[in-house]
Amino acid sequence: MRPELELISEWIRPGARVLDLGCGDGALLAYLREHRQVSGYGLEIDSANMLQCIQAGVNVIHADLEAGLADFGDSSFDYVIMTQTLQAVRQTEALLDEMLRVGRQGVVTFPNFGFWRCRAQIALQGLMPVVKTLPYQWYDTPNIHLFTLRDFEQLCRRKRIDILQRTVLDHAHRPRLGPRLWPNLLGEIALYRLGRA
Amino acid sequence: MPPTFHPDSIGLVTPQTAHFDEPLALDCGRSLADYEMVYETYGTPNADRSNAVLICHALSGDHHVAGYHDEDDPGKPGWWDNCIGPGKPIDTRDFFVVCCNNLGGCKGSTGPTAINPDNRKPYGPDFPIVTVKDWVRSQARLADQLGIAQWAAVIGGSLGGMQAMQWAITFPERIRHSLVIAAAPRLSAQNIAFNEVARQAILSDPDFHHGHYYEFGVVPRRGLMLARMLGHITYLSDEGMRAKFGRELREGKMNFNFNFDTEFQVESYLRHQGHAFVDRFDANTYLLITKTLDYFDPAADFDEDLSAAFHRTQAHFLVIAFTSDWRFAPARSREIVRALVRAGREVSYAEIPSEYGHDAFLMPIPLYHEVLRGYLTRVAREVSADAA
């Protein structure tokens, strides 16, 4: 997780106002507060995670993102961040819209379903893939929307969302040569910085 | 034999009284020439008293928050004893805890039962209506007397949470953390309606005598009891009542009597609560405090914009709501949170699953107490880092 925090952190302007959707235990916000002096809040539905945020002194709002972001005004944050969450929500498209309504920019990370091992497991074994970044069985996975880098970029084009920056990593969150050359085939985790004119 | 209390109990506590002879101007336009406030303190103040925490009580609460008054009666601790003490979420090893009976109360602070210096009779209905802002100002004077420049935290549930909120607005520099539990930014029409029925119950009691019942040697028992019974229904949830009482009959069968003796357990519970309340509470105070609740509206001073009210606050906020609370539902707490976020303030919000209804804020619900403990542990660390 740490390298991903560092990579995201490099994209965030110091002193920015940040909303982290599905903030987990608050590690990213705590990191950004320390290294980028950001202010902001995390949204988290899980009670145990919410408690960890409180213990860590991270501002957390115990709420369900699926209910939308109606409590937040237009462009009220510099960045709205969603790490490893987009694939686990039901209202994927609506949440992307909400993200870019509330935030001037969005930062999204997700596991790439186009990774060659995923393709191989379906093609050769005929089974739903189980890989390091998607470690669940089909029947117990929280990841209900699986998609590839190309899928995501197609959606962005269709929705007129600008991709401002992209980094593709391996499962250990390392930006290696392979993922850089063949991102949709060799990349396991994708990071995007998004905007909308 | 020395009294034996549980090690996490404050043990025996003694109320104290503070006198104030500088007049206190009230929101209603009148003023109190001189007045008294009773309070209790637990724990030890640090050198600059920066570890002081104020607990604000709700409608029927008072200054006796934790510990025991009577060593022979260890069955009845203060109203929030499960949360305050050595090792408890509001840890008296870290904090110097203060709680006072609010003005207009009936537990020793100047209120309707006190003697009006103008006519040497109890104030009764002539006691001025006090607001949450008045309370906060009077609590600030108590803080002055106790040498407390800034509270590490002001904490309250329900009407107490409204005081914690008002503190941050009225005295931004005198409060570091505001813990607003099971509260609302103002009452809804439904809330006011319930208060109105409670008031009518008291006002229509033949023993009320326009509030001058002290002079007749009576109290409007029936009215106050009804008001409390009604209140109690709004403090519990439907599911909580079902779990606690169901449709259980006291004698195991329906008697089909027309005398309306208590048949169902819930009836007997409400009557018991009503009776017990009449013996410990004053009807004029009840009337007064329901009006205090009705009038609370910090946004009113800021063009109905709650986030504007929070613009000048400096405190960090922790807002807590309970899922089955329908008196001040989670949606009301989220209004507070939304306004704080819009104002760019530091705020966390926890929504605690519970079936206890509004009463949940007094219950030792594990997640709730862990949230309080987690938050206050950081406050304590902050205070001792500053003091060092």
Interface residues (C-beta under 8 A of the other chain):
Chain A: R17 S39 Y41 S47 M50 L51 C53 I54 Q55 G57 V58 N59 V60 I61 H62 A63 D71 F72 G73 S76
Chain B: L318 R334 V337 R338 V341 R342 G344 E346 V347 S348 Y349 A350 E351 P353 L367 E370 V371 G374 Y375 T377 R378
